């Protein structure tokens, strides 16, 4: 039933304790009960958008902080690595090869790249710690790669594959 001022009348059953709180708020603010109820409903209907916007802001803020942290940590590691290289070179020239400890030379940072068509891989044999033959990747997806075998193409999970670097893709040794 719509009133002449554009409002629709509804019957609402609420707990007595909530009615007492609403009545107290109405008396303290000088507003009518229906106005307070309308404001409450409007607030509830708007709040998902407010929450989603706030979550997006938090997500963007966290991404920015994480990016700053990663960049800072990476620059620290690279500067430390540069110092380690210089120290290792000084140790190599200062010590004879037989007396040089193995820990003095830093390990090279491996190059990480996604598996691509044309890469050679070893395939982990099921229920075995050993790898099967070297095969060529013909297709890739997010978690699977298809390889060319003697019996045709077969698809495997990428976790079951071991990349074999060739001369073009291998990282230079330091």
C-alpha positions as CSV (number, residue, x, y, z in Angstrom):
1,X,0.0,0.0,0.0
2,X,1.6,3.2,-1.2
3,X,0.9,6.5,0.6
4,X,0.6,9.8,-1.2
5,X,4.1,10.9,-0.2
6,X,5.7,8.0,-2.0
7,X,6.3,5.6,0.9
8,X,5.2,2.0,1.1
9,X,3.9,0.7,4.4
10,X,5.3,-2.6,5.6
11,X,4.7,-4.5,8.8
12,X,7.9,-5.5,10.5
13,X,8.3,-7.8,13.5
14,X,11.3,-7.0,15.6
15,X,12.5,-8.2,19.0
16,X,11.3,-6.2,22.0
17,X,14.8,-5.3,23.0
18,X,15.5,-3.9,19.6
19,X,12.3,-1.9,19.8
20,X,13.3,-0.4,23.2
21,X,16.7,0.6,21.8
22,X,15.0,2.2,18.7
23,X,12.5,4.0,20.8
24,X,15.3,5.4,23.1
25,X,17.2,6.5,20.0
26,X,14.1,8.2,18.6
27,X,13.4,10.1,21.8
28,X,17.0,11.2,22.2
29,X,17.4,12.4,18.6
30,X,13.9,13.7,18.2
31,X,13.3,11.7,15.0
32,X,10.3,9.5,14.2
33,X,10.7,5.7,14.5
34,X,10.0,5.2,10.8
35,X,12.8,7.7,9.8
36,X,15.3,5.8,12.0
37,X,14.2,2.5,10.4
38,X,14.6,3.9,6.9
39,X,18.0,5.3,7.7
40,X,19.1,1.9,9.1
41,X,17.8,0.0,6.0
42,X,19.6,2.5,3.7
43,X,22.8,2.1,5.6
44,X,22.6,-1.7,5.3
45,X,21.9,-1.5,1.6
46,X,24.9,0.8,1.1
47,X,27.3,-1.1,3.3
48,X,28.3,-3.9,0.9
49,X,29.6,-1.3,-1.6
50,X,31.5,0.4,1.2
51,X,33.0,-2.8,2.4
52,X,34.0,-3.9,-1.1
53,X,35.6,-0.5,-1.8
54,X,37.5,-0.7,1.6
55,X,38.6,-4.2,0.8
56,X,39.9,-3.1,-2.6
57,X,41.8,-0.2,-0.9
58,X,43.3,-2.6,1.6
59,X,44.3,-5.0,-1.2
60,X,45.9,-2.3,-3.3
61,X,47.8,-1.0,-0.2
62,X,49.1,-4.5,0.7
63,X,50.2,-5.1,-2.9
64,X,52.1,-1.8,-2.9
65,X,53.7,-2.5,0.5
66,X,54.7,-6.0,-0.7
67,X,56.1,-4.7,-3.9
68,X,58.2,-2.1,-2.0
69,X,59.4,-4.8,0.5
70,X,60.4,-7.1,-2.4
71,X,62.3,-4.4,-4.2
72,X,64.1,-3.3,-1.0
73,X,65.0,-6.9,-0.1
74,X,66.1,-7.6,-3.7
75,X,68.4,-4.5,-3.7
76,X,69.8,-5.6,-0.3
77,X,70.5,-9.1,-1.6
78,X,72.1,-7.8,-4.8
79,X,74.3,-5.5,-2.9
80,X,75.3,-8.3,-0.5
81,X,75.9,-10.6,-3.4
82,X,78.2,-8.0,-5.1
83,X,80.2,-7.9,-1.8
84,X,80.3,-11.7,-1.7
85,X,81.6,-11.8,-5.3
86,X,84.4,-9.4,-4.5
87,X,85.3,-11.3,-1.3
88,X,85.2,-14.6,-3.2
89,X,87.5,-13.2,-5.9
90,X,89.9,-11.9,-3.2
91,X,89.9,-15.3,-1.5
92,X,90.6,-17.1,-4.8
93,X,93.7,-14.9,-5.5
94,X,94.9,-14.9,-1.9
95,X,94.6,-18.6,-1.1
96,X,96.0,-21.6,-3.0
97,X,93.2,-23.8,-4.6
98,X,93.7,-26.7,-2.2
99,X,93.3,-24.6,0.9
100,X,90.2,-22.7,-0.3
101,X,87.0,-23.6,1.6
102,X,84.0,-24.5,-0.5
103,X,81.7,-22.1,1.4
104,X,83.6,-19.0,0.4
105,X,82.1,-19.0,-3.1
106,X,78.5,-18.0,-3.3
107,X,76.2,-20.2,-5.3
108,X,74.8,-18.7,-8.5
109,X,71.2,-17.5,-8.4
110,X,69.2,-19.8,-10.7
111,X,67.2,-18.3,-13.5
112,X,63.5,-19.0,-13.2
113,X,61.3,-18.8,-16.2
114,X,58.1,-20.5,-17.3
115,X,58.2,-23.8,-19.2
116,X,58.0,-23.0,-23.0
117,X,57.3,-25.0,-26.2
118,X,60.5,-26.5,-27.4
119,X,62.1,-27.0,-24.0
120,X,63.6,-30.4,-23.2
121,X,62.3,-32.0,-20.0
122,X,62.8,-35.2,-18.0
123,X,59.5,-36.9,-16.9
124,X,59.2,-38.3,-13.4
125,X,58.2,-41.9,-13.5
126,X,55.1,-42.7,-11.5
127,X,55.8,-44.3,-8.1
128,X,59.5,-44.0,-8.6
129,X,62.2,-41.4,-7.8
130,X,63.7,-41.8,-11.2
131,X,63.1,-39.8,-14.4
132,X,62.3,-41.3,-17.8
133,X,63.7,-40.2,-21.2
134,X,64.4,-36.6,-22.3
135,X,61.4,-35.3,-24.2
136,X,60.4,-32.1,-26.1
137,X,57.5,-29.9,-24.8
138,X,54.9,-29.3,-27.5
139,X,52.2,-27.5,-25.5
140,X,51.9,-25.8,-22.1
141,X,49.1,-24.6,-19.8
142,X,49.0,-23.3,-16.3
143,X,49.7,-26.6,-14.5
144,X,50.2,-29.1,-17.4
145,X,52.6,-29.6,-20.2
146,X,52.2,-31.9,-23.3
147,X,55.3,-33.7,-24.6
148,X,56.0,-35.7,-27.7
149,X,56.7,-39.4,-27.0
150,X,57.3,-42.4,-29.2
151,X,53.6,-43.4,-28.8
152,X,52.3,-39.8,-29.4
153,X,51.6,-36.8,-27.3
154,X,51.1,-37.2,-23.6
155,X,50.2,-34.6,-21.0
156,X,51.8,-34.4,-17.6
157,X,51.7,-32.1,-14.5
158,X,54.5,-29.6,-14.6
159,X,55.6,-30.7,-11.1
160,X,56.4,-34.1,-12.6
161,X,58.8,-32.5,-15.2
162,X,62.4,-31.5,-14.7
163,X,63.7,-28.8,-17.1
164,X,66.9,-29.6,-18.9
165,X,68.8,-26.4,-19.7
166,X,70.6,-26.2,-23.0
167,X,73.4,-23.8,-24.0
168,X,71.0,-21.0,-25.0
169,X,68.9,-21.0,-21.9
170,X,71.4,-22.0,-19.3
171,X,72.4,-19.2,-16.8
172,X,76.0,-18.2,-17.0
173,X,78.2,-19.6,-14.2
174,X,79.7,-17.1,-11.9
